[in-house]
Amino acid sequence: MKNNNKYTVIILLLIVFASCKKSFETLSKNPNKPSEVPASLLLNGVLNDIYDAPYTMQERWCQYYCCNYDYYGNNRYDFGSQDDYYNTLNNVNKMEAAALATGGETINPYEALGNFFRAYMFTKMSLEYGDIPVDDALKGLSNLQPAYNTQKEVFIKAFGWLEKANTDLSQLIANPSSNTTNGQVLKGDIYFNNDLAKWQKAVNTLHLRLLLACSMKADDAGLNIKTQFNTIVNNPDKYPVMENSGDNLQYTYIHPTNDYPMNPSNFGFDALRYNTSATYISLLTKLRDPRVFVTAEPAIALIKGNVKPTDFEAFAGADPGEDQGVMYVKTNSGNYSLINRHHFYETYTGEPSIQIGYPELCFNIAEAINRGWINKGPLGAAEDYYKAGIISSMDFYGVPVSGSFTAYFLKPGASLGTSNTYTIDVNFDNYYAQPLVKYAGNNTNGLTQILQQKYLALFRHSGLESYFTWRRTGVPAFTTGTGTGNSERIALRFQYPGNEKTANATNYNAALQAQYGGNDDINAKMWLLK
């Protein structure tokens, strides 16, 4: 009995110690902090990270509008670094791992979209810088100094990722799994509300954009640009693309949690500091384009004599190369059109910000047909896509094919809500019949028309896409001067992020030597532009 009591005491002590250990571990956990991040939450973060907002220098580098007061910014092309998506790409990897850890199958929505994100972010950084780390990137402590992949390799990899994304989305859509675990069901999608069919269209629409980005390398056998373009456009069952503006990949604003960058709260600070650019406005007025009445306001000083606020002659933009001090005086004197304050400042939700859209797709296909890459697409010839792109862009601004719409121009010195209204009569057939608008055919003039209309459609949308298009085509003609800096040149690339110089110096310097003569030169041509 005495020995039995001894063993009983020992057992009780072991239970107490075990209980204490378990209690300590339990108490050390914060019940308000998740121990793991679900794939849907990581997806939401990635989707926000890839969003290119309006109201940034990117729009000025696309020469859509100008800043006329140096306190608020400038119009210079003294490029530093731009996007660094590596942290976001790490989260893409974590998102895919989280999906598998919570019941996702080998092919699941997060894995499919992960390939889209890789293609989107790696190519965007490459278009900004040139060669970038890809294969050796995202390896953490196992490789803190990743070697650079060539720009050609980056795009070949991107085309492969997009092909895989399309294939996997096709399978998920055609044969939905009965698996309803968190890792197999898409959630947290702020763009398409978890609609995989719309994501598949976005995947293939991006693929076409990136093929066009390689237009100067169209005959490079390793890229296979023309064949890829033709395969996607003319096989819509396998490669669906956007069919209308309802398929746009666009960022929608919600008040009060997510306001449009220009809104009533900052109207009083900077609404007079941003005037339109002549690069944009001159093209609209030359084409007698009714979109000017939505996106801009008439220049007050030009409304005189027989010139009315609704005459195209009442609109004028500033040359981005103009000295900023001179621009400020002229703007305050009413010589330049402001960004339409009713359209962009009147509400907190503004207009959706299109990241990849249907009008752009139409012009991209029209360009490919014009260049002879393909003969036609499901809509028809280049002219059919050209017209569809214009109509879709006008519809975005509420401009009907035939009928009328209301233009709102804020009174001089007035506050929001006091705009003068004007009825604008429109007829697309009359607009299209103009010699400068009607498609000139599959020739150089026709290509210029396509690119000009694409530029108009991308006003305040899609980040640097209009700059990238200008860089490879020269359309529209960008202007320079003292106001644009950089010795009156348009920079051709951005400098690598500063941490590459110190954290990855050997590979950084090797990449500069291989591409730009050893200098991180913003005026040097990357491989895609040679």
Steps between C-alpha positions, in 0.01 A plus 500: 500500500780733584672434166170533318446841656848603384424408139165674523670823608747476210221450249306793640807722478556401137137585419537838672821580312345393169193710575718800584694464174182475296352798682814709434493422127132581483535824694793613282281509189323823407137405422458828307789428263461228234767231504475457123382722213232351270559499125202732446649772721835477322317519167326818610833658587655404166203642309540833676876501440471463121256792474635806312319804637423823316625835639869404481812592304426210267223704333732795453764273348225388259442874430131492588514799732753737654572636844527879480620574855828361637369457854276220370752336267653538155496358147860380486641177359786476750417138567608319814374152581142385451330174596651242734255210517722240665324515837167463324635208297608337826141533614387330179715200597355508851148521357554187294651314797209608721253369243665157498520497880125559530378229266580640159573252222803521274295708258308762695393862439781649709764305310349606166488867596849473645631441149310805374653713777852381420458587135347838584756614756822359357432640151397839640828526690689386191327764286613758753859384555609238245660179630381401850546209745239227449639147531713577806254746653262428790730239657548686825809421706605224263588761235532862605678602178288380206641505149309689230300340221507667161194690386439240231501225763258697718245525220537137394434397859201735520345352187540156655335609827206648313460184293494296822253741662265471202523121496434465872213749499346312208506180704359668812217658300413199283526242776424665835629297792267380774774606740374803693792545736648847543795413281284401204241780497599850392414771752610858564499608134434877480513514121271227366319383814665156472384440140758267344360546147573872515847432636570269207409782261734734688782244477479477122443873455821565696676240283411700189616825664838347578538360149442854364762629745747284304404647160857608426608137551212348302737301278702353787457124465539441872200717586263367232291818525286483186404135539404550863287802415317319222445191718336701776285732287365238266428226753253669737366173637842413641622857554203723587580871516300799618178542303377836630570755773320281752811282489739783595751433774424820687540643847172633640488762775280484810440789738605546778745209512658539158459840335590603146833690528341825377193579709318780686746480789799615293311714249586821682870417513595397148211517252664803336848347503444241227426607145472279196791429272510616138606147402158375610271799439638590157429150377141514627430840348667411170269199474195703618461236767211539749695331779672835556176636651511230769868493594590870471361851548517785248780751546322812628720744309412331170124549545459827317352633180326217322671228706258329741585264790388203291718585199812292453690826454432578867730218617878519526761304692846605610819371343654267763840648413394852590672666795286427804494863614372613161242221502377612843443858380324390182277255685391763751433735209259246354709405197501125572227245552484347846421137564120485515435570867140381498595161357805438718435694824122508542469167686712273716467206261600663171531253214634142514872476430552253214814289531440279194200584285293411198569820297874438527448139388314619190780736403764234569330254265453775241872579524596135452280475190644827368853364548410182311539266796150365448246536219196567715333412830153381604366858472642537151767727352719763664239768434235302689721482809603864460136614497405271788779646713390859434133426571585316821719785623233757426242288678720500811461879510126491437530612137228319301531370145217733405314754712620745763671521839552771758833679542586658835741793521567657838448873520818709548576534870202285594477208737392147416134455417471823304592384150345645188337227291495467124330251270741343252350335193703212358487257211773240469452457125569871447799487731640194323447647155769762564811430289723517808288239679386257232742209486754554225572131448778261595777749446707747700219757518258234622746388768537858621122532526475180705773614738350847538159362590661257744673795664169684538331190644771451764468852644553464878500119475747209490797673659799531267346313209474812281863587577608147406301525175657838415844360574467219243297690236555874542122559498373744603786748469618589852647847547791617712651823626640657813196380695564132428862509621745220408672732249167525315484126433232243578668238717487147357526299822503522877798446726521179700386519864774644718545191716631306198815714506593382847319174569561344157790704365679229299192394303374858473826619344513198269147578377590863436811398309306252288227751411601861543877528482534479875277797581149506651409742221136610472555596136641166389299255289407165650502183288133523399558842343799405285 
